[in-house]
Amino acid sequence: MSQPKAPKIEFPCDYVIKVIGNSAPDFTEFVVEVVEQHAPGICETDISVNESSKGRFSSVQLKIVATGEAQLKALFEELKASGRVHMVL
């Protein structure tokens, strides 16, 4: 049997990413700065932040306008390479 193909994303489109890392006072600001470099024009209403129940981790969810796979790959790689981010979903 062949593997089912992943659905194709048609660009440009609204795209939601979730970034999870250790909780720190500047974590949200850091994530927004990195994302703005790859997808400028984020509105405050497109950002939501949640803390873990014990306060060790933060998750930042952002809605961006994705222009292509190369943009998303570069964004994900920069976030992961920072050492501050555990996961990007």
Contacts in CASP RR format, 6 or more apart in sequence:
PFRMAT RR
TARGET T0000
AUTHOR 0000-0000-0000
METHOD contacts of the structure
MODEL  1
MSQPKAPKIEFPCDYVIKVIGNSAPDFTEFVVEVVEQHAPGICETDISVN
ESSKGRFSSVQLKIVATGEAQLKALFEELKASGRVHMVL
9 15 0 8 1.000
9 66 0 8 1.000
9 68 0 8 1.000
9 69 0 8 1.000
11 66 0 8 1.000
11 67 0 8 1.000
11 68 0 8 1.000
11 69 0 8 1.000
12 65 0 8 1.000
12 66 0 8 1.000
12 67 0 8 1.000
12 68 0 8 1.000
13 65 0 8 1.000
13 66 0 8 1.000
14 63 0 8 1.000
14 64 0 8 1.000
14 65 0 8 1.000
14 66 0 8 1.000
15 63 0 8 1.000
15 64 0 8 1.000
15 65 0 8 1.000
15 66 0 8 1.000
15 72 0 8 1.000
16 61 0 8 1.000
16 62 0 8 1.000
16 63 0 8 1.000
16 64 0 8 1.000
17 35 0 8 1.000
17 61 0 8 1.000
17 62 0 8 1.000
17 64 0 8 1.000
17 75 0 8 1.000
17 76 0 8 1.000
17 88 0 8 1.000
17 89 0 8 1.000
18 59 0 8 1.000
18 60 0 8 1.000
18 61 0 8 1.000
18 87 0 8 1.000
18 88 0 8 1.000
18 89 0 8 1.000
19 31 0 8 1.000
19 59 0 8 1.000
19 60 0 8 1.000
19 61 0 8 1.000
19 62 0 8 1.000
19 79 0 8 1.000
19 85 0 8 1.000
19 87 0 8 1.000
19 88 0 8 1.000
19 89 0 8 1.000
20 57 0 8 1.000
20 58 0 8 1.000
20 59 0 8 1.000
20 85 0 8 1.000
20 86 0 8 1.000
20 87 0 8 1.000
20 88 0 8 1.000
20 89 0 8 1.000
21 27 0 8 1.000
21 57 0 8 1.000
21 58 0 8 1.000
21 59 0 8 1.000
21 84 0 8 1.000
21 85 0 8 1.000
21 86 0 8 1.000
21 87 0 8 1.000
22 56 0 8 1.000
22 57 0 8 1.000
22 58 0 8 1.000
22 84 0 8 1.000
22 86 0 8 1.000
23 51 0 8 1.000
23 52 0 8 1.000
23 55 0 8 1.000
23 56 0 8 1.000
23 57 0 8 1.000
23 58 0 8 1.000
24 30 0 8 1.000
24 58 0 8 1.000
24 84 0 8 1.000
27 58 0 8 1.000
27 60 0 8 1.000
27 84 0 8 1.000
28 47 0 8 1.000
28 49 0 8 1.000
28 58 0 8 1.000
28 60 0 8 1.000
30 82 0 8 1.000
30 84 0 8 1.000
31 60 0 8 1.000
31 62 0 8 1.000
31 79 0 8 1.000
31 85 0 8 1.000
32 42 0 8 1.000
32 47 0 8 1.000
32 60 0 8 1.000
32 62 0 8 1.000
34 75 0 8 1.000
34 78 0 8 1.000
34 79 0 8 1.000
34 82 0 8 1.000
35 42 0 8 1.000
35 62 0 8 1.000
35 64 0 8 1.000
35 75 0 8 1.000
35 79 0 8 1.000
36 42 0 8 1.000
37 78 0 8 1.000
38 64 0 8 1.000
38 71 0 8 1.000
38 74 0 8 1.000
38 75 0 8 1.000
38 78 0 8 1.000
39 64 0 8 1.000
39 65 0 8 1.000
39 66 0 8 1.000
39 67 0 8 1.000
39 71 0 8 1.000
39 75 0 8 1.000
42 62 0 8 1.000
42 63 0 8 1.000
42 64 0 8 1.000
46 62 0 8 1.000
46 63 0 8 1.000
46 64 0 8 1.000
47 60 0 8 1.000
47 61 0 8 1.000
47 62 0 8 1.000
48 60 0 8 1.000
48 61 0 8 1.000
49 58 0 8 1.000
49 59 0 8 1.000
49 60 0 8 1.000
49 61 0 8 1.000
50 58 0 8 1.000
50 59 0 8 1.000
50 61 0 8 1.000
51 57 0 8 1.000
51 58 0 8 1.000
52 58 0 8 1.000
52 59 0 8 1.000
57 86 0 8 1.000
66 72 0 8 1.000
76 88 0 8 1.000
79 85 0 8 1.000
79 88 0 8 1.000
80 88 0 8 1.000
END
